[in-house]
Amino acid sequence: MATSGLTAEQKRFYDENGFVVCQGLLTAREAQALRQEVHELAERLAKFRDINAAWATIQHTKTVVQHCHDVQFYSAAFSRLIVDPRFTAVAASIIGPNVQLHHTKMFIKPPEKGAPFPMHQDYPYFPHQRHTMIAAIFHFDDAPVERGCVRFVPGSHKLGPIPVSTPDSSLPPDQYPIDKAVPCPANAGDVVFFNYLTIHGSGINASLEARTTLLVQMRDPTDPPLKRTHESRGQGMMLAGVDASCCTTKALDVPAEAPLVTGNKR
């Protein structure tokens, strides 16, 4: 089991572009088993509540994407996955030795009608002071372009936070069209890591197969949030290293006037 994290070449690519693909981090058998876990969870949840998370700005398309937050509380398979050394070693080579969980979320883009995600930065949904926040997308089945793979604007993390005014904080499609972004196709078992300032989105799943992924957001525990928002049950769990903020009483203080914002960003 390789636990060495990113190679020097991969790290240079990440620093320049704001994203990197780690191919084959999981085996095909592992990816298949986790895909089944995701779909079984979606079936259980759909019996009791609406799990469609299509964005407000694209609801006119009548497309669907199924989702669930905090999946590690629904299946132990995901609890094991997010502390897998193969995964945490890569996260640590980007963030540093101390990797703290922000939240998890699974997505299923159904065949033929899997909803797109408009181009956006993750920053507006949970802004942090030092921008150590990263995301990782586990692919549990193949995600070619026709299945609505993730797309990036390379190097856009260097722009810093971009002001937004749309209801869902997506970027204007005339300025940031999805079809002009660089597609990042992946195979089952691949994991894509990216900075929360990197502009990204994804297209419609027009294929006959589902696209199944798990999103994990992580940060350095001493990087304070700028406002209380997008809080979750699992937030604060250490995936690697230690929480050094406990030794600095004001390290994660949130401004008293900061509003508590809740809701789903995707």
C-alpha positions as CSV (number, residue, x, y, z in Angstrom):
1,M,0.0,0.0,0.0
2,A,1.6,3.3,-1.1
3,T,1.3,6.0,1.5
4,S,4.0,8.5,0.3
5,G,1.6,11.2,-0.9
6,L,2.2,13.3,-4.0
7,T,5.4,13.0,-6.0
8,A,7.5,16.1,-6.5
9,E,6.1,16.3,-10.1
10,Q,2.5,16.0,-8.9
11,K,3.0,18.7,-6.2
12,R,4.5,21.1,-8.8
13,F,1.4,20.4,-11.1
14,Y,-0.9,21.0,-8.1
15,D,0.8,24.3,-7.1
16,E,0.6,25.6,-10.7
17,N,-2.9,24.4,-11.7
18,G,-4.8,24.2,-8.4
19,F,-5.7,20.5,-8.9
20,V,-4.2,17.1,-9.4
21,V,-5.4,13.6,-10.2
22,C,-4.1,10.7,-8.2
23,Q,-4.7,7.7,-10.4
24,G,-5.6,4.3,-9.0
25,L,-5.5,5.4,-5.3
26,L,-8.2,2.7,-4.8
27,T,-8.3,-0.6,-6.5
28,A,-11.1,-1.4,-8.9
29,R,-12.6,-3.8,-6.4
30,E,-12.6,-1.2,-3.6
31,A,-14.2,1.4,-5.9
32,Q,-16.9,-1.1,-6.8
33,A,-17.7,-1.9,-3.2
34,L,-17.9,1.8,-2.3
35,R,-20.1,2.5,-5.3
36,Q,-22.5,-0.1,-4.0
37,E,-22.4,1.5,-0.5
38,V,-23.3,4.9,-2.1
39,H,-26.2,3.6,-4.1
40,E,-27.6,1.6,-1.3
41,L,-27.5,4.6,1.0
42,A,-29.3,6.7,-1.6
43,E,-32.0,4.1,-1.9
44,R,-32.5,4.1,1.9
45,L,-32.6,7.9,2.2
46,A,-34.9,8.5,-0.9
47,K,-37.6,6.6,0.9
48,F,-37.8,9.3,3.6
49,R,-36.7,12.6,2.0
50,D,-35.9,14.4,-1.2
51,I,-32.1,14.0,-1.9
52,N,-32.0,16.0,-5.1
53,A,-29.3,18.7,-4.8
54,A,-29.5,20.3,-8.3
55,W,-28.5,24.0,-8.0
56,A,-31.1,26.8,-8.1
57,T,-29.6,28.3,-11.3
58,I,-30.0,25.1,-13.3
59,Q,-33.3,23.7,-12.0
60,H,-35.0,24.7,-15.2
61,T,-33.0,21.9,-16.9
62,K,-35.0,19.3,-15.0
63,T,-31.8,17.4,-14.2
64,V,-31.1,15.6,-10.9
65,V,-28.2,14.9,-8.7
66,Q,-28.6,12.8,-5.6
67,H,-26.6,13.7,-2.5
68,C,-26.1,13.1,1.2
69,H,-23.9,15.0,3.7
70,D,-21.7,13.3,6.4
71,V,-21.8,9.8,4.9
72,Q,-19.4,8.4,7.5
73,F,-22.3,8.5,9.9
74,Y,-24.4,6.3,7.7
75,S,-21.8,3.6,6.7
76,A,-18.6,2.5,8.4
77,A,-17.1,1.9,5.0
78,F,-16.8,5.7,4.6
79,S,-15.4,6.1,8.1
80,R,-12.5,3.8,7.1
81,L,-12.1,5.4,3.8
82,I,-11.5,9.0,5.0
83,V,-8.6,7.9,7.3
84,D,-7.1,5.5,4.8
85,P,-3.3,6.3,4.8
86,R,-3.2,6.3,1.0
87,F,-5.7,9.2,1.0
88,T,-4.5,11.1,4.0
89,A,-0.9,11.0,2.8
90,V,-1.8,12.9,-0.3
91,A,-4.0,15.4,1.7
92,A,-1.1,16.0,4.1
93,S,1.4,16.6,1.2
94,I,-0.9,19.5,0.2
95,I,-2.2,20.9,3.5
96,G,0.6,19.9,5.8
97,P,0.9,17.1,8.4
98,N,-2.3,18.0,10.3
99,V,-5.5,17.3,8.2
100,Q,-8.9,18.1,9.7
101,L,-12.2,17.1,8.2
102,H,-14.7,19.8,7.3
103,H,-17.4,17.7,5.7
104,T,-18.2,14.8,3.4
105,K,-20.8,14.5,0.7
106,M,-21.7,11.8,-1.8
107,F,-23.1,12.5,-5.2
108,I,-24.9,10.3,-7.8
109,K,-25.5,11.8,-11.3
110,P,-28.2,9.5,-12.7
111,P,-28.0,8.3,-16.3
112,E,-29.2,10.8,-19.0
113,K,-30.3,13.4,-16.6
114,G,-27.5,13.9,-14.1
115,A,-27.4,17.6,-13.2
116,P,-24.4,19.8,-14.0
117,F,-22.7,22.0,-11.4
118,P,-22.2,25.6,-12.5
119,M,-18.7,27.0,-12.4
120,H,-17.8,28.2,-8.9
121,Q,-15.2,28.5,-6.2
122,D,-15.9,26.7,-3.0
123,Y,-14.6,29.7,-1.0
124,P,-18.0,31.6,-0.7
125,Y,-19.6,28.6,1.0
126,F,-17.1,28.3,3.8
127,P,-14.4,31.0,3.6
128,H,-11.2,30.6,5.7
129,Q,-8.5,33.0,6.6
130,R,-5.4,31.2,5.1
131,H,-7.1,29.2,2.3
132,T,-5.8,25.8,3.3
133,M,-9.2,24.3,2.5
134,I,-9.0,21.6,-0.2
135,A,-11.4,19.1,-1.6
136,A,-11.0,15.5,-2.8
137,I,-13.3,13.7,-5.2
138,F,-13.3,9.9,-4.9
139,H,-14.5,8.3,-8.2
140,F,-16.3,5.0,-7.6
141,D,-17.0,4.5,-11.3
142,D,-15.5,5.9,-14.5
143,A,-16.2,9.6,-15.2
144,P,-15.5,10.4,-18.8
145,V,-16.6,13.7,-20.3
146,E,-20.0,12.3,-21.3
147,R,-20.8,11.4,-17.7
148,G,-20.3,15.0,-16.6
149,C,-16.8,14.8,-15.2
150,V,-15.4,17.7,-13.2
151,R,-13.8,20.6,-15.1
152,F,-11.3,23.2,-13.9
153,V,-9.9,26.6,-14.8
154,P,-6.2,25.8,-14.4
155,G,-4.3,28.3,-12.2
156,S,-7.5,30.1,-11.1
157,H,-6.7,29.4,-7.4
158,K,-4.1,32.2,-7.8
159,L,-6.8,34.8,-8.4
160,G,-8.0,34.7,-4.8
161,P,-11.7,34.9,-3.8
162,I,-13.9,36.2,-6.7
163,P,-16.9,38.3,-5.7
164,V,-20.3,36.7,-6.6
165,S,-23.9,37.9,-6.6
166,T,-25.9,34.9,-7.8
167,P,-28.3,33.2,-5.3
168,D,-26.2,30.0,-5.2
169,S,-22.8,31.8,-5.4
170,S,-22.1,30.3,-8.8
171,L,-20.0,32.3,-11.3
172,P,-21.7,34.0,-14.3
173,P,-21.9,31.4,-17.1
174,D,-21.1,34.0,-19.8
175,Q,-17.8,34.7,-18.1
176,Y,-17.1,31.2,-17.0
177,P,-18.8,28.7,-19.4
178,I,-18.5,25.1,-18.4
179,D,-17.6,24.0,-21.9
180,K,-14.5,26.2,-21.9
181,A,-13.1,24.7,-18.7
182,V,-10.6,21.9,-18.9
183,P,-12.2,18.5,-18.4
184,C,-10.7,16.1,-15.9
185,P,-11.9,12.6,-16.8
186,A,-11.2,9.9,-14.2
187,N,-11.4,6.2,-13.8
188,A,-12.9,4.2,-10.9
189,G,-10.4,4.4,-8.1
190,D,-9.0,7.8,-9.0
191,V,-9.1,10.7,-6.6
192,V,-9.0,14.3,-7.7
193,F,-7.6,16.9,-5.2
194,F,-8.1,20.6,-5.7
195,N,-7.9,23.9,-3.8
196,Y,-11.2,25.6,-2.7
197,L,-10.2,28.7,-4.7
198,T,-9.8,26.7,-8.0
199,I,-12.8,27.5,-10.3
200,H,-14.6,24.3,-11.2
201,G,-17.9,22.8,-12.3
202,S,-19.2,19.8,-14.2
203,G,-21.4,19.0,-17.2
204,I,-24.6,17.0,-17.5
205,N,-24.4,13.2,-17.3
206,A,-25.6,12.4,-20.8
207,S,-24.5,8.8,-20.7
208,L,-26.4,5.6,-19.9
209,E,-24.5,5.0,-16.7
210,A,-24.5,6.8,-13.4
211,R,-21.5,8.9,-12.1
212,T,-20.8,8.1,-8.5
213,T,-18.5,10.1,-6.3
214,L,-17.6,11.1,-2.7
215,L,-16.5,14.6,-1.9
216,V,-14.3,15.2,1.1
217,Q,-13.4,18.8,2.2
218,M,-10.4,19.3,4.5
219,R,-8.3,22.0,6.1
220,D,-5.4,22.8,8.4
221,P,-7.0,22.9,11.9
222,T,-5.2,26.2,12.7
223,D,-6.8,28.0,9.7
224,P,-9.8,29.8,11.2
225,P,-13.2,30.1,9.3
226,L,-14.2,33.7,8.6
227,K,-17.8,32.9,9.6
228,R,-19.8,30.1,11.1
229,T,-21.3,28.3,8.1
230,H,-21.7,24.9,6.5
231,E,-21.2,23.3,9.9
232,S,-21.6,19.5,10.1
233,R,-21.6,16.7,12.6
234,G,-18.2,15.4,11.6
235,Q,-16.5,18.7,11.4
236,G,-13.2,18.9,13.4
237,M,-12.4,15.2,13.1
238,M,-8.6,14.7,12.6
239,L,-7.8,12.6,9.5
240,A,-4.1,12.9,10.0
241,G,-1.8,14.5,12.6
242,V,-3.0,16.5,15.5
243,D,-5.2,19.5,16.2
244,A,-2.6,22.2,17.1
245,S,-5.3,24.8,17.5
246,C,-6.1,23.4,21.0
247,C,-2.8,25.0,22.1
248,T,-3.8,28.4,20.8
249,T,-6.9,29.6,22.6
250,K,-7.9,32.1,19.9
251,A,-6.7,30.1,16.9
252,L,-10.2,29.2,15.7
253,D,-12.2,32.0,17.3
254,V,-15.0,33.1,14.9
255,P,-15.9,36.8,15.0
256,A,-18.8,37.4,17.4
257,E,-20.7,39.3,14.7
258,A,-20.3,36.5,12.2
259,P,-23.7,35.0,11.2
260,L,-24.4,31.3,11.4
261,V,-25.4,30.3,7.9
262,T,-26.8,26.9,7.1
263,G,-27.8,25.2,3.9
264,N,-26.5,23.1,1.1
265,K,-24.0,24.7,-1.4
266,R,-24.4,22.2,-4.2
